[in-house]
Amino acid sequence: MLSKIDLQKFNTLIEINALINTNYAGIHSLLTRILESATRLSLGEASSLLLVNRETQELYFEIALGSKGAEVKKFTVKLGEGIAGWVAAHNKSLIVNDVVSEKRHLKDIAKQVGYPSHTMIAVPMRIKDECIGVIEILNKKGNKAFTQEDLEWLEIFANQAALAVQNARSFEKAQGEIKSLKAKLHTDTGYHTLIAKSPLILEKLDIIDRVAKTDSSVLLLGESGVGKELFAEQIHLHSPRSKKAFVRVNCAALPEGLLESELFGHVKGAFTNAVQNRPGRFELADGGTIFLDEIGDLPLALQVKLLRVIQQKTFEKVGSDISVTVDTRILAATNKDIDAMVERGEFRSDLYYRLNVLPIYIPPLRQRPEDIPELANFFLKKYQAETKKNFEGFSGEAMEFMLSYAWPGNIRELQNSVERACVIGKGARIQREDMVLRAQAPSVPQGGRDLKSAITAFKLHYIRQALEENGWNQTETAKALGIQRTYLSRLVKELGALGQKPVEQHENRRRR
């Protein structure tokens, strides 16, 4: 029992416990916080937190605080050696108030570090009665000796540190299992619906159908939001690998320190909390396809390793020197000017040439106006179901507004805009004022499409829709549109692509 409850220590324990229950990913910073608190409250001058590596039977310094902390972290301690090694091996706490005379003290490390130790207290970190690490505090301030009360408080902090490690390991294991399951889930329900009506996109799909039959690398180029991932899915789905996994990796979303492990996996003990072997994304994609999105953000160091996978189909996991062989097709995508990056030395030219075997450029939405009505209606069906509203469609002004807008965010921006319109819309149809875009006035289209062509595309869609709703009867359609039949006939001829044949068939049946 503690002889006296110290309010400051008690409040610190509550704060740390709250952090443990909410912060699994930042394990290093959390352990540092625990060690700092334990050092401050026990009046120590320096401290260390060591973790046990059962494979090597050693302890390594995960955290070292004090003036010589950086030098201390270079060393490892064998299980059973030194004060920390003895505590780990025997799973018992230890107070040493005369370190100089202590036979278990590793004087060589102290001498090399150049930090004299006079008093020390060391306690085991336990998970289910197994020692997973050691916390040690050095040199109590004021040349005082450590007490039994110091020991008991430090054991509480050690239990908290062990709980933090356990939670972090459980979290990492769960995340790994979730990622593995997602990677192995390659049924159609895991893919997006690709909407394509414009000649530009239909042409790309024809190319993709031919490209899919090969095993060559493909580099998908285009602005952010044009749907490069959807085209990568189509390549996989139309390839002989379609029954195997399609694994996605966003190279920009993962920190550089984690990206190598995510791509190539790691072995147990490779780094802190690497408690078991874990496959990387390439291994999960063996026999299938891996899609490397935002490839332009891949660090140069990993570009070398990726080049080797493309050329030799082999790699080593983090912490291992054993080569792993995989049969994986690589698809990559970027919205950056990759040629300029190669010229600036930001992207390896040899890797670029290997990825760029079959480049496919996906045009922005402003260059494919025929897709806008189809995409907008697709998203409308999706989000009116989610918002539990029932819209008949878009008003003429709303559709014309969408067709004349430049869509700098491409399909992603269109999707977000339709979702917002479903949330705030109140009428039977989505109105122009419901379309919350970057500019509330039509933008000047870029990429060679002017306002005239946008309006023509709108007319094409609007009149075709009216004809379909009225069974291609031009008389009834003209009444619905509030225009004369002769004017409608002229519009149909001018727009051409409306589909004369269904109209003519209907008119012929009417004459008979």
Secondary structure, DSSP 8 states (H G I E B T S, - for coil): --SS--HHHHHHHHHHHHHHTT-SS-HHHHHHHHHHHHHHHTTEEEEEEEEEETTTTEEEEEEEESTTHHHHTT-EEETTSHHHHHHHHHT--EEES-GGG-TTS-HHHHHHHT-----EEEEEEEETTEEEEEEEEEEEGGG----HHHHHHHHHHHHHHHHHHHHHHHHHHHHHHHHHHHHH--SGGGS------SHHHHHHHHHHHHHTTS---EEEE--TTS-HHHHHHHHHHTSTTTTS-EEEEETTTS-HHHHHHHHH-B-TTSSTT--S-B--HHHHTTTSEEEEETGGGS-HHHHHHHHHHHHHSEEE-BT---EEE---EEEEEESS-HHHHHHHTSS-HHHHHHHTTEEEE---GGG-TTHHHHHHHHHHHHHHHHTT----EE-HHHHHHHHHS--TTHHHHHHHHHHHHHHH--SSEE-GGG---S-SS-----TT--HHHHHHHHHHHHHHHHHHHTTT-HHHHHHHHTS-HHHHHHHHHHH-TT-HHHHHHHHHHHH-
